[in-house]
Every structure is written in C-alpha cells, then in structure tokens.
Amino acid sequence: MIDFELTNGDKEVVSLARRQAVGYQKRAKSIDRTMEFDRPDFAAQFAFEGEDDIVHVRDFAQARADDLSSLTLIEPLIYLEESYGFKPLYWQGQNADAMNVSLSGKLIEKVGTPEQVAAFSDLYLAWGMSEPNGGSDPKSLRTVAQYDAATDEWVINGEKIFSSNATHADGILVMCRAIGPKGDEGISLFVVTKDMPGYGVGPQMDKLGLRNWDTVATFFMDVRVPALNRLEGNLKDALSIFNGTRALIAGQALGYARVALDLVRERFAEGGRTLNYAGSLSTRSALEDRILRMEALWDATYLTMLHAKWHEQAHGADKFYPSLAKCKAGLMVRKLVNECMEILGPGSTSESLPVEQALRDARILDIYEGPNETQRLLMARTLLNYSAKDLN
C-alpha cells in the first residue's frame, strides 16, 4: 500500500526547512535585485529562529535518517520549502552525502570507478551540457575532447552555457565529443577542475528569474585532462540522472506556487472570513470556488510528486513518473501564480509582494532539465513502448 503520511522525523525536517525558508524569504528581494550569488556566511543563511537552526537541513535529515520515511521522499519536501523562501538549492551540508543534490555528484557515483569516486567525491562540480548553438540538445554538442597519446591526456576545446554554480564550484563535469585513437567515440564525460590551465568561467548572466543562482558560461581552451578524469559513462548515463531529479523540480514549483496561494488565502481571511469547504456551489462565493480549485490543483501536483519519488524508492528511477511530475508541476505553477495575481490585483506586480518573484523564478521550471514538450514525448514513448526512432 502506498502511504504518504509523514513520520515525526519527516515533520521535524520539514519544520526546520520551513523556518529557514521563512527567514530567508525576508532577504530574498534584496538578493534578487543585486543578483548576489556569493556563498553567504553559514550562520547568516540558516539561523533565523535561534541557535538550534544553525544547521544545514540536509545534514539535519541525514542525522535522523532512521526516523524518516526515507531520504528519497524527504528530498522533494526540502526542495518545496527552500523554494518557498526563494533560497538557492545548491548549497550543500557538511556531511549529507546521501542528500547530495549535485547532478555531477550523482553521475560520478553511478558510473565512476572506485578510484574516480575516491578522487572526485569531495568536489562540488558544476554541470556542463548545454551549448550556445544547441541549447539542451545533447546530440548537437560541439565541445571536443581529443586524445593525446604522447601524454595520455585529453585536450578539451569548446564552450558551455547555463552552468549553475560554476563560479564557486571546484570544477565542472563536462560532456564532450571524444575523439580517440580510433576516431569519434561519441559523447563522453570528463571532470575538469578549476586549477587546470585553459578552463575559464564567464560573468553572471542577467536573467529574468532565479537571479540568486550563479549561472555562467564556461570555456575550455586546450584544457589538458588526465586519463583518470574521463568517466566510463556516456550520454545515456548523463541523461538518466534527470530521472532522479525531475520530481525535485516539481517540489520547486510547489514552493513558488504556495507563495502566491498563501497570499491569496491571507487576503481572503481578512475580516474573519474562512473558506467554506463543506458548502455547495450555491453557498460559496466565486472567489472561494477559485481558491478551492487552485488548492485542489496544488494538492494533485503534490501527490504526483510524492508518487514519483515513492516509485523511485520502491522500484528504482524510471522515465515516466518523474517526467509526469515535472510536466504537471510546470503547468500548475504558471497557471496558479497567474490566477493568484489576478485575484490580488495590480499590487501583485510590484516588489512589495513576493508573488512577482515567484512568477519570474517559476518560468524556467517547464524548460530546464528537459522542456515539457520533451517530457510528453518521453511519456508517450514509455506508454506506447516506442523507441526514439519510432516517435520523435
């Protein structure tokens, strides 16, 4: 039986994440204006309700793993709360290895040799896939790694865009077209560290939303990489990592949507009004009906997200349920935030309320980690048992 009831341990983790998110939301607007992305002081970022909160929520969860329903299920709930506070999601705890949200870290754990895992597990690596000419289409990659037999090294040349947190990362896991002794070996994966000559990081991108996310272009000019730094994985392995993270994007969407929905509920409650859940259409106002429909949409998305992570825990990550959760969430958050802004009126577009930031930050959610059109295609292939050649 599927049971989504939270344990007491789950509730403690969610409560901490919520307190920190509420505190972070108070400074989110100033960060959004200035595009601040420097790693803030640990205590200043996480301590808002007293000394007990000076802890990374993922470390807090890791320490209580035995009291949780599972780390797999708690992870999207943390995402939800952090997004509610407009808090950057990529800051890691000191000890929470099992709660690592780094795409690169997850991929190294999956395909790396024991020697590679030991060498790179302590590094925080950015993700280098998208390119200026091909966007998120991995088959059009132009970054090339040429093998140099004389030195047993790979020489990388190319450019990546939308590299999150590359400014402060220890390096980047970059996808390249490998040209080996026998010619084109397809897309391969290389670890490039920031101390390697020829590796460069560009300036911050001026974005519509997620302005507190470190997002830059990265450059590779004759970067020499030791043979150890080439992972055995390929493009299929890299794309498979998204099967475990797309449901987390749903948590992000739910957090932004709840920002707007909470404001609408607060406005409705002014004057002592309460929502009439038990009434009929004839006894409820049109506004109440709109709020209840939005709450139902939010709840349906929440359960879709939890089901995706439950399925991952019970049966392993697959393509269908994560794609479904991400696709539904991307549509939900845009619809719900827009409708909330209609109810709140012109003031919702001003910086006096956080809902306009929720609208901007949420716009990317049905684009990155695969646009919604791609998610529908993946789901259709799974349902119809078609290959990429059969349905594209």
WOLIN-V385850 format. One record per backbone hydrogen bond with DSSP energy under -0.5 kcal/mol. CO is the residue of the C=O (numbers start at 1). NH is the residue of the N-H. If there is no record, write none. Layout:
CO:NH / CO:NH
//
This chain:
1:3 / 7:11 / 8:12 / 9:13 / 10:14 / 11:15 / 12:16 / 13:17 / 14:18 / 15:19 / 16:20 / 17:21 / 18:22 / 19:23 / 20:24 / 21:25 / 22:26 / 23:26 / 24:27 / 24:28 / 25:28 / 25:29 / 27:31 / 28:32 / 29:33 / 30:34 / 31:35 / 31:36 / 41:45 / 42:46 / 43:47 / 46:48 / 50:53 / 51:54 / 53:55 / 56:60 / 57:61 / 58:62 / 59:63 / 60:64 / 61:64 / 62:65 / 64:67 / 65:68 / 67:9 / 70:74 / 71:75 / 72:76 / 73:77 / 74:78 / 75:79 / 76:80 / 77:81 / 78:82 / 79:83 / 80:84 / 81:85 / 82:87 / 83:86 / 95:97 / 96:99 / 97:100 / 102:106 / 103:107 / 104:108 / 105:109 / 106:110 / 107:111 / 108:112 / 111:232 / 113:117 / 114:118 / 115:119 / 116:120 / 117:121 / 120:123 / 123:125 / 124:170 / 124:171 / 126:128 / 126:173 / 127:129 / 128:175 / 130:161 / 131:135 / 134:137 / 135:131 / 136:138 / 137:140 / 138:141 / 143:177 / 144:146 / 144:157 / 145:179 / 146:155 / 147:149 / 148:151 / 148:152 / 148:153 / 152:227 / 153:148 / 154:156 / 154:225 / 155:146 / 156:223 / 157:144 / 158:220 / 160:218 / 162:164 / 163:166 / 163:216 / 165:168 / 165:169 / 170:194 / 171:126 / 172:174 / 172:192 / 173:128 / 174:176 / 174:190 / 176:178 / 176:188 / 177:145 / 178:180 / 178:185 / 179:147 / 180:183 / 183:180 / 186:178 / 187:235 / 188:176 / 189:231 / 190:174 / 190:192 / 192:172 / 193:196 / 196:199 / 198:221 / 200:219 / 205:207 / 210:213 / 212:214 / 213:215 / 214:165 / 215:205 / 216:163 / 217:202 / 218:160 / 219:200 / 220:158 / 220:222 / 222:224 / 223:156 / 223:225 / 225:154 / 226:229 / 227:230 / 229:191 / 229:231 / 231:189 / 233:189 / 234:238 / 235:239 / 236:240 / 237:241 / 238:241 / 239:242 / 240:243 / 241:244 / 242:245 / 242:246 / 245:248 / 245:249 / 246:250 / 247:251 / 248:252 / 249:253 / 250:254 / 251:255 / 252:256 / 253:257 / 254:258 / 255:259 / 256:260 / 257:261 / 258:262 / 259:263 / 260:264 / 261:265 / 262:266 / 263:267 / 264:268 / 265:269 / 266:270 / 267:270 / 269:272 / 275:277 / 280:283 / 280:284 / 285:289 / 286:290 / 287:291 / 288:292 / 289:293 / 290:294 / 291:295 / 292:296 / 293:297 / 294:298 / 295:299 / 296:300 / 297:301 / 298:302 / 299:303 / 300:304 / 301:305 / 302:306 / 303:307 / 304:308 / 305:309 / 306:310 / 307:311 / 308:312 / 309:313 / 310:314 / 311:315 / 311:316 / 312:316 / 319:323 / 320:324 / 321:325 / 322:326 / 323:327 / 324:328 / 325:329 / 326:330 / 327:331 / 328:332 / 329:333 / 330:334 / 331:335 / 332:336 / 333:337 / 334:338 / 335:339 / 336:340 / 337:341 / 338:342 / 339:343 / 340:344 / 341:345 / 345:348 / 346:349 / 347:350 / 350:353 / 353:356 / 354:358 / 355:359 / 356:360 / 357:361 / 358:362 / 359:363 / 360:363 / 361:364 / 362:365 / 363:366 / 364:367 / 364:368 / 366:372 / 367:370 / 371:374 / 371:375 / 372:376 / 373:377 / 374:378 / 375:379 / 376:380 / 377:381 / 378:382 / 379:383 / 380:384 / 381:385 / 381:386 / 387:391
//
